[in-house]
């Protein structure tokens, strides 16, 4: 999407629009844009779900989701002020990121869980990824956290993270991809790939159902052909194995 197209998308978030709000708890609320100032902030009535109002405090980061003919868009917002008008509570939201279109899935996403270490992106480390770089090189690598994967595809990975990551920021992942453990020996032994380090770009980071954590999607960038082939084979074989497991249940 070009800068002009992006500005057009942001500009058509209009007063009266029905939007979805993803709270910090991961809950989704339906709301409406009540007003918008020339300086940018949006006025939204604090929504409720089953009679319980959404928890909103100044400084909270939430996500506004809206729909257009071209697809679904999401933007990060910050609660910058709260106010009450008669018996209705409102919050002012300031947009933190451009509205990003949710792309359709380019590849099958395999539900699989394994541990992943997230490292700060570094130009020299990125260069060495094409050689024999080891992510535990304390001279340069800075570990941000360890996370669990939710799903994997040949183009990217979804993680449950403790940190909030910024859209399009680049990081390095260190991981050893392995299939979900199972006791069904007849289905075949669990598969484990060699340890690998890959550069990624953040494509999604929204609150997860567990308060304080985030559903973070990252896209692989500059992946070596051999690694791409290994992941593709793993996804296909594990998908077939999981299908066989479901048939036995």
Secondary structure, DSSP 8 states (H G I E B T S, - for coil): --HHHHHHHHHT--TT-EEEEE-TTS-EEEEEEEEE-TTS-EEEE--EETTEE----TT-EEEEEEEETTEEEEEEEEEEEEEEETTEEEEEEEE-S--EE----SS--EE---EEEEEE--HHHHHHTTTT--TT-TTT--EEEEEEEEEE-SSEEEEEESS---TT-EEEEEE--B----S-GGG----B---EEEEEEEEEEEE-SSTT-EEEEEEEES--HHHHHHHHHHHHHHHHHHHHHHHH-
